Amino acid sequence: MSGEREDRLLISLAAGGDRQAFSELVMRHQGRMLQLAYRYTRDRQDAEELAQEIFLKAWRHAGSFRGESEFSTWLYRLAVNSCLNHRQGKKSRPPTQPLTGELQSGAEAGRAGDDLVAGEREARLRGALDALPARQRLALALASFDDRSYEEIAAAMDISLSSVESLLFRARRNLAAILRPLKEK
């Protein structure tokens, strides 16, 4: 049985209250939902909470899956809505920074310095992504990190294909504009 057909069967069973079938769906899709949530929130704890929220919504609304789209598209639609709602309901927390440890001499100090520069670059990129409007950031995450096609993004975000193209164009343009001053330094 193909993955999509199996997903349809499992969600149908879950809609009837079959917890084992739903657990199977969670196991099959939790990695992708956690990755999407993490790319959106940039915080592991928030991403785990958001992924749980996505699956809780899927459980509650299993009966509303009508099979007009693929199950994964329906699940991504729930995830998109959850991500967009998460930003509105969550107060900003200061970003957590990894501890670099003590610097040592010689080659270890050089590697540690390289790590600091790489960490600083990553923090700037994270800040630039966070500065994007929520819908642009989400479209960019789906396209760039989840390798979703424009059609899949349109279905998940419930927008037209041309709107996806526009969101991605603006996201990339805005990201370049935000990062340009950093590159010139």
Disulfide bonds with the S-S distance in Angstrom:
none
